[in-house]
Amino acid sequence: MPKKAHGKTRYLAFMPAALLAFLIIFLMLTPPQMPAQAPTQVGSMGTSAPDFTLEVLDANGLTGRTLSFSSLRGKPVFIEFVFEWCPHCNNMAPSVKKLHQEYGDRVVFLTVLGSQGTTPEKSAEFIQKHGISWISVYDPAMKTFLDYGVRGTPTYFFISPEGVVVRMLAGEQSYDMLSFAMEELLSF
């Protein structure tokens, strides 16, 4: 009897430590949640894309220059919303780069990097790692994410020269789907 009781006691003593370890690992692997504020719903076709002014970020960090979305009026625009720590954003980076190689001469590409759970320095590393050569901006207060109703990343907006949302795609997409949406944008 003592042998069996001793094994059960050891098992019961181990359980709280195992549960604590599991909880710590779970919390470390769970990405931070977006701020709980009511987003503006601009994802549907035909809505106007909100204006914003954000600081430009390149592979070396924040540049001190700003970009206003309104300055892009008159040109078709592709906006991607990403986080540097987002595995889906990292998975999609080669497809977006390929899309830029094919359409970058006809469409303005813009990457908006979110600040939740990261820093401008880590976001600059994302730009360097993926060889992003188009304009990137940093959203320190997550206001642009909220204004565009971004609920997950990556999220892509295809915006007409008049500033109207033609299409919004969320999550990982096939290159063919991105290309289809780009052709749709260019038909406006």
BALOBA-1460 file (C-alpha; in Angstrom, 3 decimals):
// residues 188
<rec num="1" residu="m" x="0.000" y="0.000" z="0.000"/>
<rec num="2" residu="p" x="2.652" y="2.607" z="0.803"/>
<rec num="3" residu="k" x="4.267" y="2.111" z="-2.608"/>
<rec num="4" residu="k" x="1.037" y="2.833" z="-4.498"/>
<rec num="5" residu="a" x="0.099" y="5.812" z="-2.308"/>
<rec num="6" residu="h" x="3.574" y="7.282" z="-2.728"/>
<rec num="7" residu="g" x="3.281" y="7.129" z="-6.564"/>
<rec num="8" residu="k" x="-0.128" y="8.799" z="-6.462"/>
<rec num="9" residu="t" x="1.190" y="11.546" z="-4.171"/>
<rec num="10" residu="r" x="4.106" y="12.166" z="-6.516"/>
<rec num="11" residu="y" x="1.688" y="12.341" z="-9.470"/>
<rec num="12" residu="l" x="-0.565" y="14.831" z="-7.647"/>
<rec num="13" residu="a" x="2.432" y="16.951" z="-6.642"/>
<rec num="14" residu="f" x="3.582" y="17.056" z="-10.303"/>
<rec num="15" residu="m" x="0.197" y="18.191" z="-11.710"/>
<rec num="16" residu="p" x="0.272" y="21.869" z="-10.569"/>
<rec num="17" residu="a" x="3.778" y="22.309" z="-11.989"/>
<rec num="18" residu="a" x="2.745" y="20.722" z="-15.305"/>
<rec num="19" residu="l" x="-0.372" y="22.894" z="-15.533"/>
<rec num="20" residu="l" x="1.643" y="26.018" z="-14.763"/>
<rec num="21" residu="a" x="4.211" y="25.122" z="-17.444"/>
<rec num="22" residu="f" x="1.412" y="24.513" z="-19.968"/>
<rec num="23" residu="l" x="-0.207" y="27.867" z="-19.126"/>
<rec num="24" residu="i" x="3.091" y="29.742" z="-19.505"/>
<rec num="25" residu="i" x="3.798" y="28.109" z="-22.888"/>
<rec num="26" residu="f" x="0.241" y="28.807" z="-24.067"/>
<rec num="27" residu="l" x="0.480" y="32.490" z="-23.126"/>
<rec num="28" residu="m" x="3.875" y="32.836" z="-24.818"/>
<rec num="29" residu="l" x="2.593" y="31.339" z="-28.077"/>
<rec num="30" residu="t" x="-0.692" y="33.268" z="-28.170"/>
<rec num="31" residu="p" x="-0.308" y="36.580" z="-30.049"/>
<rec num="32" residu="p" x="-1.574" y="39.740" z="-28.366"/>
<rec num="33" residu="q" x="-5.153" y="40.692" z="-29.173"/>
<rec num="34" residu="m" x="-6.151" y="43.808" z="-31.069"/>
<rec num="35" residu="p" x="-7.441" y="46.675" z="-28.905"/>
<rec num="36" residu="a" x="-11.141" y="46.298" z="-28.107"/>
<rec num="37" residu="q" x="-12.571" y="49.304" z="-29.903"/>
<rec num="38" residu="a" x="-15.342" y="49.454" z="-32.460"/>
<rec num="39" residu="p" x="-13.733" y="49.495" z="-35.919"/>
<rec num="40" residu="t" x="-15.111" y="51.379" z="-38.880"/>
<rec num="41" residu="q" x="-16.342" y="48.902" z="-41.457"/>
<rec num="42" residu="v" x="-14.616" y="49.824" z="-44.707"/>
<rec num="43" residu="g" x="-13.979" y="46.318" z="-45.947"/>
<rec num="44" residu="s" x="-17.043" y="46.184" z="-48.154"/>
<rec num="45" residu="m" x="-16.837" y="47.181" z="-51.785"/>
<rec num="46" residu="g" x="-17.677" y="50.754" z="-52.583"/>
<rec num="47" residu="t" x="-16.698" y="52.373" z="-49.284"/>
<rec num="48" residu="s" x="-14.157" y="55.193" z="-49.089"/>
<rec num="49" residu="a" x="-10.745" y="54.292" z="-47.722"/>
<rec num="50" residu="p" x="-9.985" y="56.393" z="-44.611"/>
<rec num="51" residu="d" x="-7.154" y="58.881" z="-44.833"/>
<rec num="52" residu="f" x="-4.174" y="58.561" z="-42.496"/>
<rec num="53" residu="t" x="-0.735" y="60.031" z="-41.995"/>
<rec num="54" residu="l" x="1.965" y="57.712" z="-40.652"/>
<rec num="55" residu="e" x="5.743" y="57.740" z="-40.345"/>
<rec num="56" residu="v" x="7.663" y="55.955" z="-43.073"/>
<rec num="57" residu="l" x="9.639" y="52.908" z="-41.950"/>
<rec num="58" residu="d" x="12.405" y="51.284" z="-43.955"/>
<rec num="59" residu="a" x="14.934" y="48.504" z="-43.321"/>
<rec num="60" residu="n" x="16.945" y="50.915" z="-41.125"/>
<rec num="61" residu="g" x="14.009" y="52.013" z="-38.951"/>
<rec num="62" residu="l" x="11.772" y="55.068" z="-38.728"/>
<rec num="63" residu="t" x="12.855" y="57.708" z="-41.241"/>
<rec num="64" residu="g" x="11.308" y="60.868" z="-39.789"/>
<rec num="65" residu="r" x="9.302" y="61.342" z="-43.009"/>
<rec num="66" residu="t" x="5.531" y="60.871" z="-43.109"/>
<rec num="67" residu="l" x="3.141" y="59.614" z="-45.759"/>
<rec num="68" residu="s" x="-0.493" y="60.639" z="-46.052"/>
<rec num="69" residu="f" x="-2.813" y="58.243" z="-47.827"/>
<rec num="70" residu="s" x="-4.514" y="61.225" z="-49.495"/>
<rec num="71" residu="s" x="-1.243" y="61.937" z="-51.371"/>
<rec num="72" residu="l" x="-1.797" y="58.694" z="-53.292"/>
<rec num="73" residu="r" x="-5.132" y="59.847" z="-54.763"/>
<rec num="74" residu="g" x="-5.333" y="59.370" z="-58.516"/>
<rec num="75" residu="k" x="-3.429" y="56.067" z="-58.423"/>
<rec num="76" residu="p" x="-4.601" y="52.524" z="-57.700"/>
<rec num="77" residu="v" x="-3.283" y="51.417" z="-54.300"/>
<rec num="78" residu="f" x="-2.612" y="48.032" z="-52.702"/>
<rec num="79" residu="i" x="-2.376" y="48.210" z="-48.898"/>
<rec num="80" residu="e" x="-1.279" y="45.283" z="-46.760"/>
<rec num="81" residu="f" x="-1.701" y="45.350" z="-42.982"/>
<rec num="82" residu="v" x="0.820" y="43.134" z="-41.172"/>
<rec num="83" residu="f" x="2.680" y="42.478" z="-37.929"/>
<rec num="84" residu="e" x="6.321" y="41.396" z="-38.043"/>
<rec num="85" residu="w" x="5.590" y="38.524" z="-35.619"/>
<rec num="86" residu="c" x="2.599" y="37.198" z="-37.590"/>
<rec num="87" residu="p" x="3.422" y="33.783" z="-39.116"/>
<rec num="88" residu="h" x="0.805" y="34.243" z="-41.868"/>
<rec num="89" residu="c" x="2.295" y="37.633" z="-42.782"/>
<rec num="90" residu="n" x="5.731" y="36.042" z="-43.029"/>
<rec num="91" residu="n" x="4.303" y="33.200" z="-45.133"/>
<rec num="92" residu="m" x="2.653" y="35.686" z="-47.515"/>
<rec num="93" residu="a" x="5.656" y="37.999" z="-47.927"/>
<rec num="94" residu="p" x="7.101" y="36.122" z="-50.957"/>
<rec num="95" residu="s" x="3.717" y="36.216" z="-52.740"/>
<rec num="96" residu="v" x="3.308" y="39.939" z="-52.069"/>
<rec num="97" residu="k" x="6.855" y="40.538" z="-53.316"/>
<rec num="98" residu="k" x="6.030" y="38.601" z="-56.498"/>
<rec num="99" residu="l" x="2.821" y="40.637" z="-56.851"/>
<rec num="100" residu="h" x="4.880" y="43.828" z="-56.562"/>
<rec num="101" residu="q" x="7.273" y="42.595" z="-59.253"/>
<rec num="102" residu="e" x="4.337" y="42.036" z="-61.605"/>
<rec num="103" residu="y" x="2.155" y="45.061" z="-60.780"/>
<rec num="104" residu="g" x="4.431" y="47.576" z="-59.032"/>
<rec num="105" residu="d" x="4.769" y="49.717" z="-62.157"/>
<rec num="106" residu="r" x="0.962" y="50.237" z="-62.310"/>
<rec num="107" residu="v" x="-0.121" y="50.130" z="-58.659"/>
<rec num="108" residu="v" x="1.210" y="51.871" z="-55.537"/>
<rec num="109" residu="f" x="2.144" y="49.265" z="-52.917"/>
<rec num="110" residu="l" x="1.966" y="50.211" z="-49.251"/>
<rec num="111" residu="t" x="2.684" y="48.086" z="-46.180"/>
<rec num="112" residu="v" x="1.237" y="49.219" z="-42.846"/>
<rec num="113" residu="l" x="3.094" y="47.586" z="-39.951"/>
<rec num="114" residu="g" x="1.259" y="47.420" z="-36.644"/>
<rec num="115" residu="s" x="2.857" y="48.195" z="-33.304"/>
<rec num="116" residu="q" x="0.968" y="45.739" z="-31.082"/>
<rec num="117" residu="g" x="3.475" y="43.363" z="-29.490"/>
<rec num="118" residu="t" x="6.475" y="44.720" z="-31.372"/>
<rec num="119" residu="t" x="8.764" y="47.702" z="-31.951"/>
<rec num="120" residu="p" x="9.775" y="49.828" z="-34.951"/>
<rec num="121" residu="e" x="13.169" y="48.080" z="-34.878"/>
<rec num="122" residu="k" x="11.652" y="44.602" z="-35.165"/>
<rec num="123" residu="s" x="9.294" y="45.855" z="-37.872"/>
<rec num="124" residu="a" x="12.323" y="47.200" z="-39.777"/>
<rec num="125" residu="e" x="13.858" y="43.712" z="-39.547"/>
<rec num="126" residu="f" x="10.697" y="42.334" z="-41.231"/>
<rec num="127" residu="i" x="11.219" y="44.798" z="-44.104"/>
<rec num="128" residu="q" x="14.869" y="43.804" z="-44.418"/>
<rec num="129" residu="k" x="14.201" y="40.062" z="-44.101"/>
<rec num="130" residu="h" x="11.641" y="40.075" z="-46.916"/>
<rec num="131" residu="g" x="13.367" y="42.621" z="-49.158"/>
<rec num="132" residu="i" x="10.397" y="44.987" z="-49.170"/>
<rec num="133" residu="s" x="11.311" y="47.758" z="-51.597"/>
<rec num="134" residu="w" x="8.000" y="49.642" z="-51.647"/>
<rec num="135" residu="i" x="6.695" y="52.162" z="-49.106"/>
<rec num="136" residu="s" x="6.153" y="50.925" z="-45.552"/>
<rec num="137" residu="v" x="4.684" y="52.909" z="-42.666"/>
<rec num="138" residu="y" x="4.430" y="52.245" z="-38.934"/>
<rec num="139" residu="d" x="1.132" y="52.542" z="-37.032"/>
<rec num="140" residu="p" x="2.222" y="53.267" z="-33.427"/>
<rec num="141" residu="a" x="-1.288" y="53.715" z="-31.974"/>
<rec num="142" residu="m" x="-2.991" y="51.044" z="-34.144"/>
<rec num="143" residu="k" x="-5.460" y="53.741" z="-35.239"/>
<rec num="144" residu="t" x="-5.154" y="52.979" z="-38.950"/>
<rec num="145" residu="f" x="-5.734" y="49.266" z="-38.265"/>
<rec num="146" residu="l" x="-8.898" y="50.239" z="-36.372"/>
<rec num="147" residu="d" x="-10.060" y="52.771" z="-38.971"/>
<rec num="148" residu="y" x="-9.794" y="50.111" z="-41.677"/>
<rec num="149" residu="g" x="-11.547" y="47.500" z="-39.543"/>
<rec num="150" residu="v" x="-8.568" y="45.122" z="-39.603"/>
<rec num="151" residu="r" x="-9.337" y="42.187" z="-37.318"/>
<rec num="152" residu="g" x="-6.504" y="39.868" z="-38.269"/>
<rec num="153" residu="t" x="-3.355" y="39.858" z="-40.326"/>
<rec num="154" residu="p" x="-2.449" y="39.860" z="-43.052"/>
<rec num="155" residu="t" x="-5.296" y="41.938" z="-44.497"/>
<rec num="156" residu="y" x="-5.147" y="43.389" z="-48.007"/>
<rec num="157" residu="f" x="-7.054" y="46.346" z="-49.464"/>
<rec num="158" residu="f" x="-7.298" y="47.084" z="-53.176"/>
<rec num="159" residu="i" x="-8.223" y="50.762" z="-53.553"/>
<rec num="160" residu="s" x="-9.236" y="52.570" z="-56.749"/>
<rec num="161" residu="p" x="-7.632" y="55.841" z="-57.910"/>
<rec num="162" residu="e" x="-10.721" y="57.596" z="-56.499"/>
<rec num="163" residu="g" x="-10.011" y="56.187" z="-53.024"/>
<rec num="164" residu="v" x="-12.776" y="53.576" z="-53.048"/>
<rec num="165" residu="v" x="-12.254" y="50.049" z="-51.693"/>
<rec num="166" residu="v" x="-12.568" y="47.640" z="-54.615"/>
<rec num="167" residu="r" x="-11.762" y="44.503" z="-52.619"/>
<rec num="168" residu="m" x="-10.552" y="43.413" z="-49.197"/>
<rec num="169" residu="l" x="-8.941" y="40.041" z="-48.525"/>
<rec num="170" residu="a" x="-8.033" y="38.741" z="-45.076"/>
<rec num="171" residu="g" x="-5.647" y="35.937" z="-44.146"/>
<rec num="172" residu="e" x="-3.315" y="33.878" z="-46.279"/>
<rec num="173" residu="q" x="-4.306" y="33.965" z="-49.951"/>
<rec num="174" residu="s" x="-3.097" y="32.161" z="-53.030"/>
<rec num="175" residu="y" x="-1.028" y="34.189" z="-55.452"/>
<rec num="176" residu="d" x="-3.761" y="33.608" z="-58.036"/>
<rec num="177" residu="m" x="-6.353" y="35.228" z="-55.760"/>
<rec num="178" residu="l" x="-4.124" y="38.252" z="-55.146"/>
<rec num="179" residu="s" x="-3.455" y="38.551" z="-58.869"/>
<rec num="180" residu="f" x="-7.184" y="38.257" z="-59.655"/>
<rec num="181" residu="a" x="-7.953" y="41.068" z="-57.194"/>
<rec num="182" residu="m" x="-5.156" y="43.170" z="-58.701"/>
<rec num="183" residu="e" x="-6.577" y="42.710" z="-62.213"/>
<rec num="184" residu="e" x="-9.993" y="43.662" z="-60.845"/>
<rec num="185" residu="l" x="-8.464" y="46.830" z="-59.349"/>
<rec num="186" residu="l" x="-6.816" y="47.751" z="-62.644"/>
<rec num="187" residu="s" x="-10.134" y="47.414" z="-64.489"/>
<rec num="188" residu="f" x="-11.537" y="50.441" z="-62.592"/>
